[in-house]
Amino acid sequence: LRGKTPKAGEYPVVLAPEVVGVFLHEAIGHLSEADVAISGILYELRGKKIGEDFLNISDVPSIDNPNSTIVYYDDEGVEGREVKIIEKGVLKEFMTNRYYSAYLGEPPTGNGRTQSYGDFPLSRMRNIYMKPSNNTLSELFEGIREGYYLGSATGGETSSEGTFQFAIQEGYRIENGEIKEPVRNIGFSGNTLTTLSMIDMISKDFGMSAGYCEKNGQEVNVSEGGPHVRIKSLKVGGYVR
């Protein structure tokens, strides 16, 4: 009730693990699923640096977290392995089912998933997350004269060209490195590649969230998360629900 709609503009922001997870899922994960990747913005960028050395994003069969999704073997009988989507800032791998692993001439990753036995296996995420780094949470807030802390999201969407927008459920204004009053009807938007290049600090803490993802009419369980992340500049504004 005390929240105010934010003043639109570009600000430094700190994303909580839940928001990091939603961002990874929508803005990076779907673009890294092989069926989308081969015609999207990431295909020509494999092997190229798109972030700082401390940026590492993976999708794994399981992770030591109570919110983990467990997919040791996918729905095509392939044993799952870690897919290092981004390693030390370099775009490395895509998530594949058997069809797209053959198309790309690469070993399958164990990401062929279906809603039921009668559906075609699609390249789908399992547990996508950003790996923690060495900074404390307080260090992420230091030096922010005016910005926002985004704690939880209500959802978002990304185009195949990498433009995205997200609605935030819980957010706060940051002033001189301190969290101030809450804000409401806040959202953020931008471009995936630009935003990845703007990440300048990652905390050592970690959190995961579990949920469901719909793709081509099929719904499967997934998990997503990571540490707190600071982005040097992100477009923030009011969001009408």
C-alpha positions, -999 to 999 in steps of 0.1 A, spaced: 0 0 0 29 23 6 45 15 -27 50 41 -54 53 36 -91 89 41 -101 102 69 -123 110 55 -157 146 54 -168 178 34 -168 192 25 -134 216 1 -117 196 -28 -103 201 -58 -79 182 -89 -88 173 -114 -61 177 -152 -69 140 -156 -78 142 -128 -104 175 -141 -117 159 -175 -122 130 -161 -141 153 -140 -163 175 -170 -170 146 -192 -179 129 -167 -202 157 -146 -216 185 -172 -219 171 -207 -214 145 -207 -241 170 -191 -265 195 -219 -257 170 -247 -265 184 -261 -298 151 -258 -318 150 -221 -309 187 -215 -309 194 -225 -345 172 -197 -358 178 -173 -330 204 -147 -320 227 -171 -302 236 -196 -329 263 -175 -346 277 -165 -312 289 -199 -300 325 -197 -289 323 -160 -285 326 -140 -253 293 -124 -242 299 -117 -205 326 -113 -178 348 -142 -167 327 -147 -136 295 -153 -156 286 -191 -157 252 -204 -166 243 -241 -168 214 -265 -171 218 -297 -151 198 -330 -145 196 -322 -108 211 -299 -82 216 -301 -44 186 -280 -35 151 -289 -22 135 -271 -53 155 -291 -78 138 -309 -107 153 -344 -111 158 -356 -147 186 -381 -145 174 -396 -178 153 -377 -203 122 -390 -220 143 -404 -249 164 -425 -225 194 -403 -227 215 -399 -195 215 -362 -186 247 -342 -182 256 -306 -174 251 -283 -203 275 -253 -199 255 -227 -217 279 -199 -207 313 -207 -192 336 -179 -181 316 -155 -201 318 -175 -233 287 -190 -250 294 -227 -252 265 -252 -256 228 -256 -264 203 -280 -249 193 -308 -273 170 -337 -278 181 -367 -300 168 -350 -332 187 -317 -327 218 -334 -314 219 -353 -348 211 -321 -366 240 -303 -350 263 -334 -351 268 -333 -314 263 -358 -285 228 -354 -269 226 -336 -236 196 -353 -220 171 -324 -226 145 -343 -246 114 -340 -226 77 -346 -231 45 -340 -212 32 -375 -219 42 -406 -239 21 -395 -269 40 -362 -273 71 -355 -294 102 -350 -273 112 -313 -273 145 -296 -262 136 -284 -228 152 -270 -197 156 -290 -164 175 -269 -138 189 -237 -152 210 -216 -129 237 -190 -127 267 -201 -106 276 -180 -75 308 -158 -74 328 -142 -46 309 -111 -36 288 -105 -5 253 -92 -9 262 -59 8 290 -53 -18 264 -54 -46 245 -25 -30 277 -4 -24 281 25 -48 245 26 -60 234 62 -56 199 56 -71 186 22 -83 162 -6 -75 162 -40 -57 139 -65 -74 129 -93 -51 103 -114 -70 87 -116 -104 51 -123 -116 63 -134 -150 79 -123 -183 85 -130 -219 113 -129 -245 113 -127 -283 135 -149 -305 155 -117 -311 163 -115 -274 142 -85 -264 124 -91 -230 101 -76 -205 93 -87 -170 68 -77 -143 80 -74 -107 59 -83 -77 82 -71 -50 107 -43 -54 124 -15 -35 142 17 -43 179 18 -35 194 51 -23 231 55 -15 236 18 -11 206 12 12 172 -3 6 144 23 9 106 23 4 88 -4 -17 77 3 -52 47 -12 -71 37 -17 -107 73 -20 -116 88 -38 -146 120 -40 -165 129 -46 -201 159 -48 -224 180 -71 -246 195 -104 -235 230 -99 -248 232 -63 -237 220 -72 -202 245 -101 -199 273 -77 -207 261 -53 -180 263 -78 -152 292 -65 -131 289 -83 -98 276 -117 -86 271 -127 -50 281 -159 -32 246 -168 -20 222 -190 -39 185 -198 -43 163 -220 -65 126 -219 -74 105 -247 -89 76 -244 -113 62 -254 -147 70 -243 -182 47 -246 -213 61 -250 -248 43 -260 -280 13 -271 -259 34 -293 -236 39 -285 -199 68 -299 -178 83 -292 -144 114 -271 -143 136 -253 -117 156 -221 -120 178 -198 -98 211 -184 -89 227 -158 -66 220 -121 -63 232 -102 -94 240 -66 -100 234 -51 -134 250 -17 -141 222 -3 -162 187 -17 -169 155 0 -182 130 2 -154 95 16 -155 59 13 -145 41 -18 -155 3 -20 -160 -11 -55 -151 
